[in-house]
Amino acid sequence: MLRTANRLNDLAVKRAKADPSGQKTTICPDGLGLRLVVTPAGRKHFEYKTAAGGTERTVRLGQYPEMSLDAARQEAARLRQLAREGQNPVQVKKIERIRNRVKSATTFQSVADELLVMVSSYMESDMLNSFAPNRSSSLSTSLTMPLRPGVA
């Protein structure tokens, strides 16, 4: 059986409504594993359904309208290619999500850099030098040096 792709268009996605009874989730397939899901509350998101490793899995791609139909199709194509290469798309998405969380996490280094920028912008250089000569550079050095000597 020939699978049809790109059954949805922007207007169909925009007009997709929740089930009138308010009990069921509405699923609008686009083809090749991509589908639009409309929750009973009326929220819409894109999912990609795959059978990686012999088990059916669903990967949530993004919320509509933050993610467009074209972006969802591109992401589904990327995950489909990963599956062809023998990788598990579900695991790849989990790893990407964890990496993004770690990358955006607040670290001591980021807080120290922010503090240095605030202090230097708050105090004029003349005032800072007259109040505490060489303090700004020593503050920067003390914030960036390791806690124990020999440990990086």
N, C-alpha and C positions, 0 to 999 in steps of 0.2 A: 504494500500500500504506500502510495506517495504521500509524504508528509508535507503539508502546506506551511510555509513560513510567512511572517508579516501579515497576519490576518487583522491585526489591530491598526488603527491610525490615531492621530492625535485627538481628533474629534470624538472618536469612540471611547478613548481613555477618559477624556474630560467629562463625557456624558454618562459614564458607567455609574450605576446607582446600586445601593445596597438592596438586599432582598426586602420586599415590602412588608413581609411578616416580622422582620427584625430578628429572626431566629437563626438564619443561615448566612454563611460566608459565600459571596458570589465570586466565581472564578471565571475569568475571561482569557482563554488561551490565545497566544500570539503565534505559536508554532515553535518547533525545535526545542521544546522544554521551557520556553519563556511564557509567563502568564501574569496577568494583572489580577490581584486579589482585592476585593472590596469587602471590608468587615461589616458586621451589622451596624456599627456606629458610623459607617460611611467613610472610614479611612481607606486609602488606597496605597498599595505597595506592589512592587514587582518581585517575583520569585522565579528561580530557575530550578527546574526539576531534573535530576540526573540519576543514573543508575550506576554509580561508581562502585566497583568491587562487588557487583551482583546485588546490591541493596539499593532500593530507591531512597534518595535523599533530596531534600529541598533546601536551597540556599536563598536567603532573603537578600535581594540586591539593593533595594533602596525605596524610600517613601516617595510617592507622587504628591506634589509636583516638584520636589527638590531634585528628583532624578527624572529626566525626560524619557520618553519611549525610545528615542535613538540611543541614549546613554545606556539604557537597560539592555538593548539589543547588542551593543558593543561589549558590555560586561558579560552577557550570556555567551557571546561568541568566544571571548577570551577563556571563560571557564570550560566551554566545549572543547577548545583546543588543548587545554591542560588535561582534560580527560582522555583525549586522543593520545597524548604523550605518556599516559600511564599514571598521571598524578590524580589524587583525590581532590576535586574542586571544593568540597566541604572543608577539608583540612587546610587547604590553601587559604580560603577565606578566613578561617579561624586564626591562622598564623598572621595574616595581614592585619586583622582587627587587634590582636595582641601587640603587634609591632607599633601600630598607630597609637595605642594607649600608652605604651612605654615612651614613645617619642614625644607625646604631648604632656607627659607627667611633669609635675613641678619638682625640680631638683634643687639642691642647695646651691649649685653653680648658677642656675637661672635666677634664683632669688638674690644671690650676692651681686650678680651683674646688674640687676634691676636697682638694688640699693645704691650701688656706685653711681649709676646714672642719675638717680634722684638726688643724691647728696651733691654731686658735681653741678647739677642744674639748679639746685636750690641755693647753694652758696656761691657767691661770686668768687673768682679765683683770688682777688686781692684780700677779701675777707677771710677766706680759708687759710691763706698763707700767713696773714697777720695773727690769726687766732691760734693756729697750730701748724707751724712750718713742717713740711714733708709728711703731714698726716694722711693726705689723700693717697699718696703712693704707698705708705706703710699699711694703710687699711686695705688697699688692693692686694698687696703682697701677703698680708696675713689671711685674707679670705681665700687666696688661691694656693697657699702652701699646704702640703700634706699635714695631717694631724700628728703622725709619727714620722720621725726622720727615717728615710730609706724606704718608705711605703708610698707608692705613687697612687 
